[in-house]
């Protein structure tokens, strides 16, 4: 007899006043014991089924070394069933480092091989189990959604808008989702470098694997028609960018330019230096953020409409969770370590003269409209998620889970050099430059936390199953002539995983 049938049969026994479920007669005690045992067995069976089906196959890996004219590199292909795509398709994680004859890195997608991924938990690949299990709430509009990656994408990396941190997130997505990043020879990329890098990557991939890769770009380069067409020529292109409140942007840009110019020899870049900032604001290009991301757009509305998502620096966590939900990603894709943290190292706008800030505002009126538009679009996307999920609880839950996980990752991986040494690693400290710091540590922590939270949900599932069954039986017993009772939600994993106190 199945466990669920045992429970329902036990619940369907008719009882008189003297043999009710809560009676102390021997027969009632025996009956109650059988019911409780049945409940526990059924809950154990469900939890075993749930966690058996929540895990996926182990990675299969193989490394291929190749050489092409002027390029050498290594291609590591790890294949595993996609978490968000039909079983007939698969995601590919690629480790590719292309070097030209001058030893310049022109493209890379570094994740490390499966061989060196074991650090005490089965595998540090945090994507082997669906990350949505880390949230107790369900939304059929987005759960089990297909990912929009792999896809060609361009993150238009505007300066001082959390852009290096976001570039690291996009490199994580690329590493996890089978996209090859095109990298500048130094920091910035121009159209000619982009053409050269793309040609070399596609040539190498075609000669070895006979396939055209999906390409990603996250280097500093303003949106322009030629680069857009170049990246879109082999398939659809997803476009992203980020913005920042204009006055705060100016003060951060001043520090950036001061530190990276001859000015630093004679100026305290981290000081107030009001005269220097007034001089810079007076001669600055109006609306630098809009000009960087607008392309051929003639106004703020059309410029913003080109992008699938505009990240707002002051609302970074909300932006990332929206990105994850709408594009079919997981928490492992968006956890990060900030690339540059200098916010408290220089006087912000609140500590600067009002006259200076007003001067910047006059030079940034279109940027202010762009910032307001980006915030409104982000609000609209959150509202759409809430509408599709019948309330605000789903997004709030996902944001809370991400905040908790992000804090744990930062606490453990901030000193990532020490972590790498303690766990025997010496490679892949970052995906590229300061973009995507400590991917091994981040993946490890995410997977460990996911395992711990699943065990917590397993215990909760059993407690909730028992509590619901007893409550249903108590209610049934209190009504005369009650027959077989139905266990509301029995066999519905999402309901049973609701957290109760």
Secondary structure, 3 states (H helix, E strand, C coil): CCHHHHHHHHHHCCCCHHHCCCCCCHHHHHHHHHHHHHHHHHHHHHHHHHHHHHECCCCEEEEEEEEECCEEEEEEEEEEECCCCCCCCEEEEEEEEEECCCCCEEEEECCCCHHHCCCCCCCCCCCCECHHHHCCCCCCCCCCCCCCCCCEEEEECCCCCCHHHHHHHHHHHHHHHCEEEECCCCCECCHHHHHHHHHHHHHHHHHHHCCCCEEEECCECCCCHHHHHHHHCCCCEEEEEEECCHHHHHHHHHHHHHHCCHHHHCCCCCCCCHHHHHHHHHHCCCCHHHHHHCCCCCCHHHHHHCCCEEEEHHHHHHHHHHHHHHCCCCHHHHCCCCCCCCHHHCCCHHHCCHHHHHHHHHCCHHHHHHHHHHHHHHHHHHHHHHHHCCCCHHHHHHHHHHHHHHHHHHHHHCCHHHHHHHCCCCCCCEEECCEEECHHHHHHHHHHHHHHHHHHHHHHHHHHHHHHHHHHHHHHHHCCCCCCCCCCCCCCHHHHCCCCC
